[in-house]
Amino acid sequence: MKQTLHLTVRFALVLLFAVLCVSGVRVHAQDTDLPMTLVPKDKMDVAWWKARHEANCARIAQGNVDLLLIGDSITHGWDGAGKEIQEFFYGDRNAVNMGFGGDQPQHVLWRLNDAPMDKIQPKAAVLLIGINSLWSEWPNCEENVALGIKACVDKLQSLYPDIKILVLEIFVTHGPNAGSRKRAMAVNELLPGIFKDYKNVQLMDINDLWLDADGNIPKELMRDGVHPGREGYILWGNRVDAVVAEMLGVEAKTFGK
């Protein structure tokens, strides 16, 4: 009952935040009791982050974007270890990779606020965010990360009422007893309840892809227990493409066939 009450209060705060955000009011962490995951924050003082954001903005300003890939370094990695696979699945689908290493929900919110998102009308988005808020324990971290994910979805829907969104549950990390994995699983348990009444939002758990029979992550799939390698991106792309293709209204693909 106590946990439910806490979550309900936070939902109310998220609703207030969403109204402020959509109306153009800037919210600062020091001026609110909202958790950090709900208050947009930039990293424009980090050179590579600034350059990547500016490149994203320039591409978005050109228009003709059907698919947004939104997240942290795991999504960013489609440009690296997953580059060949990204080109296969998304090269002809007018996709923009909005994955930024180290990002948390608040950074996604800032980028969605700052980029010229009014220049595009994407059909679909894939969202994977949250693990970087879970490396260490902090008060109500699982609830606040879940609400940060919700805020990102709410922002996308405020921008594009008809967009179809695939929300990926946070990927498992490291070993079975790792604190980050346990916290991620706790967040994932909250997500079905959050999104059960959402229109055009599909929640998907692909964590079975990463685990062996003992619950460990083979290095050929995630080289460091966090970031997929080439084989991991192949598994990921193949698993989700039926859903992504349906959202876009195109034919699904299978890498390697």
C-alpha positions in Angstrom: 0.0 0.0 0.0 2.8 2.4 0.9 4.6 1.8 -2.4 1.4 2.3 -4.3 0.8 5.6 -2.6 4.3 6.8 -3.3 3.9 5.9 -7.0 0.5 7.6 -7.2 2.0 10.8 -5.8 4.8 10.6 -8.3 2.3 10.1 -11.1 0.6 13.3 -10.1 4.0 15.1 -10.1 4.7 13.7 -13.6 1.3 15.0 -14.8 2.2 18.5 -13.5 5.6 18.3 -15.1 4.1 17.2 -18.5 1.7 20.2 -18.5 4.5 22.6 -17.7 6.8 21.0 -20.3 4.2 21.1 -23.1 3.3 24.6 -22.3 6.9 25.8 -22.7 7.6 26.5 -19.1 11.2 25.7 -18.1 11.5 23.6 -15.0 14.7 23.5 -12.9 15.6 20.8 -10.4 16.3 23.4 -7.7 12.8 24.8 -8.0 10.9 21.6 -7.6 10.6 18.4 -5.6 10.5 16.4 -8.8 13.1 13.6 -9.0 16.0 14.2 -11.3 14.7 11.8 -13.9 11.8 14.2 -14.7 13.6 17.5 -15.0 15.2 18.1 -18.4 19.0 18.4 -18.2 21.6 18.9 -20.9 25.2 18.0 -21.3 26.2 20.8 -23.6 29.4 21.3 -21.7 30.6 17.9 -23.0 32.1 18.4 -26.4 31.1 15.1 -28.1 27.6 15.3 -26.6 27.1 18.8 -27.9 28.4 17.8 -31.3 26.1 14.8 -31.5 23.1 16.8 -30.4 23.8 19.5 -33.0 24.2 16.8 -35.7 20.9 15.3 -34.6 19.2 18.7 -34.8 20.6 19.3 -38.3 19.4 16.0 -39.5 15.9 16.5 -38.0 15.7 20.0 -39.4 16.0 18.5 -42.9 12.7 16.6 -42.3 11.8 13.2 -43.8 12.2 11.2 -40.6 9.9 8.2 -40.1 11.7 6.4 -37.2 13.4 7.7 -34.0 15.8 5.4 -32.1 16.0 7.0 -28.7 18.2 6.0 -25.7 21.6 5.9 -24.2 24.9 4.2 -25.2 23.1 1.0 -25.9 21.1 2.7 -28.7 24.1 4.9 -29.5 26.0 1.6 -30.2 23.9 1.0 -33.4 26.4 3.6 -34.8 29.3 1.5 -33.6 29.3 -2.3 -33.0 25.9 -2.4 -34.6 26.6 -0.2 -37.6 26.2 -2.9 -40.3 23.1 -4.2 -38.7 21.6 -0.7 -38.3 22.2 0.0 -42.0 20.4 -3.3 -42.9 17.4 -2.7 -40.7 17.1 1.1 -40.8 19.1 2.5 -43.6 16.1 2.7 -45.9 13.6 3.6 -43.2 14.4 7.3 -42.7 15.7 6.7 -39.2 17.5 9.0 -36.8 19.7 7.5 -34.0 19.1 9.6 -30.9 21.1 7.4 -28.6 23.6 9.2 -26.5 26.2 7.4 -24.3 25.6 8.0 -20.6 22.1 9.6 -21.0 19.3 9.2 -18.5 15.6 10.0 -18.9 16.2 13.7 -18.0 18.7 14.0 -20.9 16.3 12.5 -23.4 13.6 15.0 -22.2 16.0 17.9 -22.7 16.9 16.8 -26.2 13.3 16.3 -27.2 12.6 19.8 -26.0 15.6 21.4 -27.7 15.7 19.7 -31.1 13.5 21.1 -33.9 11.1 18.2 -33.5 8.3 20.3 -35.2 10.1 19.8 -38.5 9.2 16.1 -38.6 6.3 13.8 -38.2 7.8 10.4 -37.4 5.6 7.3 -37.6 7.4 5.4 -34.9 9.9 5.5 -32.1 11.9 2.9 -30.2 12.8 3.9 -26.7 15.3 2.2 -24.4 16.4 4.3 -21.4 17.1 4.1 -17.7 20.1 1.9 -16.9 22.4 4.9 -16.3 20.2 5.9 -13.4 20.5 2.6 -11.8 24.2 1.9 -11.3 23.9 2.9 -7.6 21.0 2.9 -5.1 19.3 6.2 -4.4 15.9 7.0 -2.8 13.0 5.5 -4.8 15.3 5.0 -7.8 13.2 2.3 -9.4 10.0 4.2 -9.2 11.6 7.4 -10.4 13.3 5.8 -13.3 10.0 4.2 -14.4 8.4 7.6 -14.2 11.2 9.1 -16.2 10.5 6.5 -18.9 6.8 7.5 -18.7 7.7 11.1 -19.1 9.7 10.4 -22.3 6.7 8.6 -23.8 4.4 11.4 -22.7 6.7 14.0 -24.3 6.7 12.0 -27.6 3.0 11.7 -27.6 2.6 15.4 -26.9 4.7 16.1 -29.9 3.2 13.5 -32.2 -0.3 12.3 -31.0 -0.4 9.5 -33.6 3.1 8.2 -33.2 3.6 4.5 -32.4 6.1 3.8 -29.7 8.0 0.6 -28.8 9.3 0.8 -25.3 12.0 -1.8 -24.6 12.3 -2.9 -21.0 15.7 -2.0 -19.5 18.3 -4.6 -20.5 19.9 -6.9 -17.9 23.5 -6.1 -17.0 26.4 -8.0 -15.5 25.8 -11.1 -13.3 22.6 -12.4 -11.7 23.4 -10.8 -8.4 24.4 -7.4 -9.7 22.6 -4.5 -8.0 22.1 -2.8 -11.3 20.4 -5.9 -12.7 18.1 -6.2 -9.7 17.2 -2.5 -9.9 16.5 -2.7 -13.6 14.2 -5.7 -13.1 12.4 -3.8 -10.5 11.8 -0.9 -12.9 10.7 -3.4 -15.6 8.1 -4.8 -13.2 6.5 -1.4 -12.9 6.2 -0.6 -16.6 3.3 -2.9 -17.6 1.1 -1.1 -15.1 2.2 2.3 -16.3 1.6 1.7 -19.9 -1.4 -0.6 -19.8 -3.9 2.0 -20.9 -1.7 3.9 -23.3 -2.7 4.1 -27.0 -0.1 3.2 -29.6 2.5 2.2 -27.0 3.9 -1.4 -27.0 6.1 -2.7 -24.2 8.6 -5.4 -25.1 11.0 -7.5 -23.0 13.8 -9.0 -25.0 16.1 -9.9 -22.0 15.9 -13.6 -22.7 18.2 -12.9 -25.7 21.1 -12.0 -23.4 21.1 -14.7 -20.8 22.5 -18.3 -20.8 21.0 -21.1 -18.7 22.7 -19.8 -15.6 21.5 -16.2 -16.0 24.9 -14.9 -17.2 25.5 -12.8 -20.2 27.9 -14.3 -22.8 30.7 -12.0 -23.8 30.0 -12.4 -27.5 26.6 -10.8 -26.9 27.6 -8.1 -24.4 31.4 -7.5 -24.3 31.3 -5.8 -20.9 28.0 -7.0 -19.5 26.3 -3.8 -20.6 26.8 -3.0 -24.3 25.9 -5.4 -27.1 28.5 -6.5 -29.5 27.8 -7.2 -33.2 26.1 -10.5 -32.4 24.0 -8.8 -29.8 22.7 -6.2 -32.3 21.9 -8.9 -34.7 19.7 -10.7 -32.1 18.1 -7.4 -31.1 17.4 -6.3 -34.6 15.9 -9.6 -35.6 13.7 -9.8 -32.5 12.1 -6.4 -32.7 11.8 -5.9 -36.4 8.4 -7.5 -36.9 7.1 -4.8 -34.4 9.1 -1.9 -35.9 8.1 -2.8 -39.4 4.5 -3.0 -38.5 4.6 0.4 -36.9 6.2 1.8 -40.0 3.9 -0.1 -42.4 6.8 -1.8 -44.2 7.9 -5.4 -44.7 9.9 -7.0 -41.8 13.5 -8.1 -42.3 15.7 -10.7 -40.9 19.5 -10.2 -40.8 21.4 -13.1 -42.2 18.7 -14.4 -44.5 
